[in-house]
Amino acid sequence: MIFRLAIKTGIVAGTYYYTKQLGVWGTSRQTEKLYNDISKSLQPHIKDAKQKLPFEVPPLPKTGEIRFLAKHYYNEGVKSSIHFIYMLPCHTGRLARKAKDAISGALEAPAEQARSAK
């Protein structure tokens, strides 16, 4: 178990170190440069894939579109998290009621079986 944890921790640490070296966690300029470099290096492969695939491959999104999408989905995640926290008392109450009903039902069933056996 400890060996497995060490392997997983090593993979996560190595991934973080590698992405940090590439510039994923750097400034926005570094990340944009990395994205443009990856986009340029994928262009020959995309052209090759377009020729071989029977459908059209959409172009890679521009950096402005990526920024918009990142902000949009981040905001949606924050809104969903806040809504979940807002509804947490309601969900907890429902869960407690269902648990109470399930336990009551489980306790009543053996009592009824004991009465019918007499």
C-alpha positions in Angstrom: 0.0 0.0 0.0 2.8 2.4 0.8 4.6 1.5 -2.4 1.5 2.2 -4.4 1.1 5.6 -2.7 4.8 6.4 -3.4 4.3 5.6 -7.1 1.2 7.8 -7.4 2.9 10.6 -5.5 5.9 10.3 -7.8 3.7 10.5 -10.9 1.9 13.6 -9.6 5.1 15.3 -8.6 6.8 14.4 -11.9 3.8 15.7 -13.9 3.8 18.9 -11.9 7.5 19.4 -12.3 7.3 18.8 -16.1 4.4 21.1 -16.7 6.1 23.8 -14.5 9.2 23.5 -16.7 7.1 23.8 -19.8 5.4 27.0 -18.5 1.9 25.8 -17.9 1.9 27.2 -14.3 3.9 30.3 -15.3 2.6 33.7 -16.4 -0.1 34.0 -18.9 2.5 35.0 -21.6 4.4 31.8 -21.0 1.3 29.7 -21.2 0.2 31.5 -24.4 3.6 30.9 -25.9 3.4 27.2 -24.9 -0.1 26.9 -26.5 1.1 28.6 -29.7 4.1 26.3 -29.8 2.0 23.2 -29.4 -0.5 24.5 -32.0 2.3 25.0 -34.5 3.8 21.6 -33.9 0.3 19.9 -34.3 -0.4 21.6 -37.7 1.3 19.0 -39.8 -0.5 16.2 -38.0 -3.8 17.9 -38.3 -3.3 18.3 -42.0 -2.5 14.6 -42.3 -5.5 13.7 -40.2 -7.8 15.9 -42.4 -6.7 13.9 -45.4 -7.3 10.5 -43.8 -10.5 11.2 -41.8 -13.9 11.2 -43.6 -15.1 14.2 -41.6 -13.7 17.7 -41.2 -11.5 18.4 -38.2 -12.3 21.7 -36.5 -9.5 24.2 -36.1 -7.8 24.7 -32.8 -9.4 27.6 -30.8 -7.6 30.9 -30.7 -6.1 32.0 -27.4 -8.8 34.6 -26.9 -11.5 31.9 -27.2 -9.6 29.8 -24.7 -9.5 32.6 -22.2 -13.2 33.2 -22.6 -14.0 29.5 -22.2 -11.7 29.2 -19.2 -13.4 32.2 -17.4 -16.8 31.0 -18.4 -16.4 27.4 -17.1 -14.6 28.7 -13.9 -17.5 31.0 -13.2 -20.0 28.2 -13.8 -18.1 26.0 -11.4 -18.1 28.7 -8.7 -21.9 29.2 -9.2 -22.6 25.5 -9.0 -20.5 25.2 -5.9 -22.2 28.1 -4.2 -25.6 26.7 -5.2 -24.7 23.3 -3.7 -23.6 24.9 -0.5 -26.8 26.9 -0.4 -28.9 23.7 -0.9 -26.8 21.7 1.6 -29.2 22.1 4.5 -32.1 20.9 2.3 -30.2 17.9 1.0 -29.0 17.0 4.5 -32.6 17.2 5.8 -33.8 14.9 3.1 -31.0 12.5 3.7 -31.7 12.4 7.4 -35.4 11.8 6.8 -34.7 8.9 4.4 -32.2 7.4 6.8 -34.7 7.6 9.6 -37.5 6.0 7.5 -35.1 3.2 6.3 -34.0 2.5 9.9 -37.6 2.6 11.2 -38.7 0.3 8.4 -35.9 -2.2 9.1 -36.7 -2.3 12.8 -40.5 -2.7 12.2 -40.0 -5.6 9.8 -38.4 -8.0 12.4 -41.0 -7.0 15.0 -43.9 -7.9 12.6 -42.2 -11.2 11.7 -41.9 -12.1 15.4 -45.6 -11.3 16.0 -46.7 -13.4 13.0 -44.6 -16.4 14.1 -46.4 -16.6 17.5 
